[in-house]
């Protein structure tokens, strides 16, 4: 009988560690499938709006991080750390192109709508495109027209998603209960890991969650 493993991931598009964590999870899943090909993995992504207080037009990216970290040197050190971690998992991040720290409510609403429309390939393409738009192209994920253009580039009709883009900075509700931090990985709704964990750690958690599920079934 086929076994199942559910992975819930909580993320925001403006968090570079979420993109890095996504790649780490993908690496872990490749290894897991090679070892346990009979297990069916379902990965469910939940948007978490980290900065719901941002205005619809966002804030200047450089100013935001200087205020958060204190000075330009601290910002440069943090960005170098992130870029090094990203490079290790094959991700390119170009902070020099990012002009705006955006309000991500509509970006999350867009991905949620496309997920509901039921075309996994287009959903996955949109997911990747939204991350690339921000971290590689410096596009404003708070801009309605930008989001519609991104959707169209993934083969999604603008008419199917336009009404979900409110453009009023109203918060994205997301998953009930949310998560204490992002990225956050929940395995079979029993084990949780927070942060861009190494693929080896995620692989271990996947295996342990599967074992716990098996033990529970045997005890019933």
C-alpha positions in Angstrom: 0.0 0.0 0.0 1.3 3.5 -0.9 2.3 5.6 2.0 1.8 9.4 2.2 3.6 12.3 3.6 2.2 15.9 3.7 4.5 18.9 4.0 3.0 22.3 4.8 5.4 25.2 4.1 4.8 28.8 5.3 6.5 31.6 3.3 6.6 35.2 2.1 7.9 36.4 -1.3 10.1 39.1 0.3 12.0 36.6 2.5 15.1 35.4 0.7 15.4 32.5 3.2 12.0 31.3 1.9 13.4 31.0 -1.6 16.6 29.3 -0.2 14.4 27.0 1.9 12.3 26.1 -1.1 15.5 24.9 -2.9 16.7 23.0 0.2 13.3 21.3 0.4 13.4 20.4 -3.3 16.9 18.8 -2.8 15.6 16.9 0.2 12.6 15.6 -1.7 14.8 14.3 -4.5 16.9 12.3 -2.0 13.8 11.1 -0.2 12.1 9.9 -3.3 15.2 8.0 -4.4 15.2 6.2 -1.0 11.5 5.7 -0.6 9.8 5.8 -4.0 6.6 4.3 -2.7 5.8 7.4 -0.6 3.5 10.0 -2.1 4.6 13.5 -1.1 2.1 16.3 -1.0 3.6 19.8 -0.5 1.2 22.6 0.4 2.4 26.2 0.4 0.8 28.8 2.7 1.4 32.5 2.2 2.3 34.6 5.3 2.4 38.3 4.9 5.3 39.4 7.0 4.7 43.1 6.8 1.0 43.7 6.5 1.5 47.3 7.8 3.3 48.4 4.6 1.4 50.9 2.4 0.1 49.7 -0.9 3.1 51.4 -2.7 5.6 49.8 -0.3 8.6 51.5 1.1 12.1 52.2 -0.3 14.1 49.0 0.0 17.4 50.5 1.1 15.7 52.8 3.7 13.8 49.9 5.1 16.9 47.8 5.8 19.0 50.7 7.0 16.3 51.4 9.6 16.0 47.7 10.5 19.7 46.9 10.8 21.1 50.3 11.8 23.6 51.2 9.1 24.8 50.5 5.5 27.6 48.3 6.7 25.3 46.0 8.6 23.0 45.8 5.5 25.9 44.9 3.3 27.1 42.2 5.6 23.5 40.7 5.9 23.1 40.8 2.1 26.4 39.1 1.5 25.5 36.3 4.0 22.2 35.8 2.2 23.8 35.8 -1.3 26.4 33.2 -0.1 23.7 30.9 1.2 21.6 31.4 -2.0 24.6 30.6 -4.2 25.1 27.3 -2.4 21.7 26.1 -3.5 21.9 27.5 -7.0 19.8 30.6 -6.4 20.8 34.1 -7.7 19.8 37.1 -5.7 20.5 40.6 -6.9 19.8 43.1 -4.2 21.0 46.0 -6.3 17.9 45.7 -8.5 15.4 45.8 -5.7 14.0 49.3 -5.3 10.9 48.7 -3.2 10.0 46.6 -0.2 6.5 45.7 -1.4 3.2 45.0 0.3 2.8 41.3 -0.7 -0.9 40.9 0.0 -1.9 40.8 -3.6 1.0 38.6 -4.6 -0.3 36.0 -2.1 -3.9 36.5 -3.3 -2.7 35.9 -6.9 -0.9 32.6 -6.0 -3.9 31.5 -3.9 -6.3 32.1 -6.8 -4.2 30.3 -9.3 -3.9 27.3 -6.9 -7.7 27.2 -6.7 -8.0 27.3 -10.5 -6.4 23.8 -10.5 -3.5 23.8 -12.9 -0.5 22.7 -10.8 2.0 23.4 -13.6 0.9 27.0 -14.0 0.8 27.5 -10.2 4.3 26.2 -9.9 5.5 28.4 -12.8 3.8 31.4 -11.1 5.4 30.6 -7.8 8.9 30.6 -9.3 8.2 33.6 -11.4 7.1 35.7 -8.4 10.3 34.9 -6.5 12.4 35.6 -9.6 10.5 38.9 -10.2 11.5 40.2 -6.8 15.0 38.7 -6.2 16.4 38.7 -9.7 14.5 41.3 -11.7 13.7 43.8 -9.0 10.0 44.0 -10.0 7.5 45.5 -7.6 5.3 42.7 -6.3 2.9 45.3 -4.8 2.0 46.7 -8.3 -1.2 45.3 -9.8 -0.1 45.7 -13.4 3.2 44.0 -12.6 1.4 41.0 -11.1 -1.0 40.8 -14.0 1.9 40.8 -16.4 3.6 38.1 -14.4 0.4 36.0 -14.5 0.1 36.4 -18.2 3.8 35.3 -18.7 2.8 32.0 -17.0 -0.1 31.4 -19.4 -2.7 32.7 -16.9 -5.6 34.8 -18.3 -5.7 38.2 -16.6 -9.5 38.0 -16.5 -9.3 34.9 -14.3 -7.3 36.7 -11.6 -7.8 40.4 -11.9 -10.6 40.6 -9.3 -8.4 39.1 -6.5 -5.9 41.9 -6.8 -7.4 44.4 -4.4 -4.7 47.1 -4.6 -5.8 48.6 -1.3 -3.2 47.1 1.1 -5.8 45.1 2.9 -4.0 42.2 4.7 -3.8 38.7 3.3 -5.6 36.4 5.7 -3.7 33.3 4.7 -3.7 30.0 6.7 -5.6 30.0 10.0 -3.1 30.0 12.8 -0.3 30.9 10.5 3.3 30.3 11.6 5.7 31.7 14.1 8.3 32.4 11.5 9.1 31.8 7.8 10.1 29.7 6.2 8.4 27.1 8.4 8.1 23.4 7.4 5.5 21.2 9.0 5.6 17.5 8.4 2.4 15.5 8.6 1.1 18.2 10.9 3.2 16.9 13.7 6.8 18.1 13.4 7.8 21.7 12.6 11.1 23.2 11.6 11.6 26.9 11.2 14.2 28.6 9.1 16.1 27.7 5.9 17.2 24.3 7.1 19.8 22.3 5.3 18.4 19.6 3.0 19.9 16.9 5.3 17.8 18.3 8.2 14.7 18.4 6.2 15.3 14.9 4.9 15.7 13.6 8.5 12.4 15.3 9.5 10.6 13.8 6.6 11.8 10.3 7.5 11.0 10.8 11.2 7.5 12.1 10.5 6.8 9.0 8.3 8.0 6.7 11.1 5.8 8.5 13.6 2.8 8.1 11.3 3.5 4.4 11.0 3.8 3.9 14.8 0.5 5.7 15.3 -1.2 3.4 12.8 0.2 0.3 14.5 -1.0 1.4 17.9 -4.6 1.9 16.8 
